[in-house]
């Protein structure tokens, strides 16, 4: 594999099931040339067999080698994506990804096209639903896009799982890892063991795998334990089990059936409690030995998907998929009972201990067919239909009360795309439309005592909308491309946050405007140059939504949803250069984002206030140098998160961001009996307050978290 970890492509569609054909060439040199030219590369996120250069938006691919390298450094797929993507927010290094955005809006996390996000009651656990050991590559689609359906207003993060074996017999791989903080503290030690076995005979193939990880406590750059967020959940001091299975059968020369099943469970060990920090003196939240009340925060996801694919059906590409996905996200209990859960009818105020659990189940189906129009081969058409049923609720599990009422979402969406090649494919016109026909159903319910025990009349609000996309691509010579595009995406607001907070009588959900859909757009222009040693791209985008979704902290520290006009614009620059030293490469990535919203008490449609750190990422500069030749591969990377002052009426200067930078390093040597690797996160043991903590809740000393200090990971991986 090559040293360049990101492939920037232009793509105007979204993810479905993994195809039966290989995504990359078998040898390193071929793969590198394909990435430079964009020919013959199959990208499952495209929902199209056309070459990437034929489609007018931007996508990044993180291949398996680079993904494994980043996971060894930082510990998760989400961290890997956030590290490598300048316009993605820095992660909170917690189980919750609340406030983590792509281009200033929430991305849709998916596995083989199956949505992991639960926008009806966003628990922000969607980045932790499968172990990265089973992920073959990650596809990032930038900007609003509707072909995937609900949720992708900021883009899509699609994790493509390991493919089917291609050779007869038995093969597989295994991984052993150990990690430690800078001082090799006993409670900071962690470890991971994972294995995958594959078997193919004739038309049948099977893949089975398991991964188990024990994470120790985290220490910051000053040698203190990093504080715990007991309610939202932690990846530190946790145990994870991930199981994976894939079973395939070739119906013919090209048609395949694939059944993919997975189980993921991450649970806190429950051995520590938080100690409040002090924002005034800069001392972050820490942790001491103790037993938290209630059940430990847990994230569990189970998924089953059956796909039928045939890339040569009647001269076209046929892809279909049905899936079932269930999540159970348990939020922990705080030592001091949460004020929102108090009810004098159950216990004296201030004494009632409770905790909540999100429960979501999705059933869906997707089908698409693409082929060139007979007799007019320059025009390629795609037709498809998606259906989704999502049922979500949030329940208080100690007292069996309903906090967020059961909410049913139903979506039926036909769509079509056209792509016209002109002047020997030097000019292309692309565009399409998706017709969303959706309904939300909520029965009558009564809110908690903290919201006044308000009776709310249920309803079945519905909406229909045509969501358009279109673009033009000019490719005057191989490796040089210009494009301009427009695309619309949509999602529903966090209905759970809205419905649980209703505290005035007489609300009828059939006409309660705050649960109307969020429709956002993405307008973009870009230039790409991929010739010789140079791989460069620059893109400028601007996006708006009339009724966006912002998370605003209420006086009790719980974040509520407000529906306000938002406008976001940004510049992304990426440059990679192969050096005269064979195998050596340097890379630079930069993202500048600016977001504003209408903050007036009576909104007038004019934006006047900066989006804060809960809703948009900081500007970022990424620098990296890598070497990959023979048995040795190595990488050094630095991420500079640039300071920012948020401007607008009623802005709190305590939420301004001071900025910080972190450097990581990794080296791997292939012994012939597997590879030995050593990775170091935060190489210089920098002490810093993480971006989320630094830019929100300025009086909350329990939510003042430092980032992880220097951390070592030693690993051995082997393929057979």
Protein Blocks (a to p, Z undefined) as FASTA:
>chain_A
ZZblbdcdddfbdcddddfbdfbdfbfklmmmmmmnopaiacfklopabdfklpcbdcdd
ddfklmmmmmmmnopaklmmmmmmmkbccdehiablghiaeehiacdddeehiafbdfkl
cghlmmmmbcfklpmbdcddehjdfknoghilnbccddddddddfbecjddddddddddd
fkopaklpccdddddddddehjbccddddddddddddddfkopacdddfknopfehpadd
dddddddddfblmbccdddddddddddehlaccddddfknopacdddddddehjdddddd
dddddddddfkgghiacddddddddddddddddfbacfklgcfklocehiaccddddddd
ddddddddddddehilmbccdddddddddddddddfklopafbdcddddddddddddddd
eehhlaccdddddddddddddddddddfknopaacdddddddddddddddddddfbghia
cddddddddddddfklmmmmpcbehiafklgmklcccddddddddddddehjbccddddd
ddddfbdcdddddfkopacdddddddddddddddddddfbghiacddddddddddddfbf
baghiafbdcdfkloccddddddddddehjbccddddddddddddedehiafklpcebia
dddddddddehnacaddddehklopacddfklmmgoklbmklcccdddddddddddddZZ
